[in-house]
Amino acid sequence: MISNRDRILLVLMAMGVLALLVAVSLVEPDHRRLGTHQKFGFPPCTFRALFDKPCPSCGMTTAWAHLVRGELADALLANVGGTILAVLAVAAVPWLIVSAWRGRWLLWTPGGRIMACGASLIMLITLVDWVFRLVGK
């Protein structure tokens, strides 16, 4: 069972993730496949400014902006890891809300090991994608 306090936290988490999804739906993805985050007032990528190469997270906001528009291929071209995170974010909103409403986890109970393995896998995919983007330039 999920405690009442934790149920409230799950709803707040769902609202936070939903806010991110709504925010990226309000901006057009940058045509360069990176830099969309600058439309929110963030500075350009420091790594790119210093080395004239994209960093591993370059294109993640652009990937989210494409994914919320249903442009999966463009999202993957922008950043594979970012696309996976965006898909997980879209899935997380209803999962968190339904789990909070029921008072017990829907389908599976999150645990430290599975979360660590999932995060590690996403990081590995992001790094491999980054290497391919570096070599392709």
Order of alpha helices (4+ residues) and beta strands (2+ residues): alpha-alpha-alpha-alpha-alpha-alpha
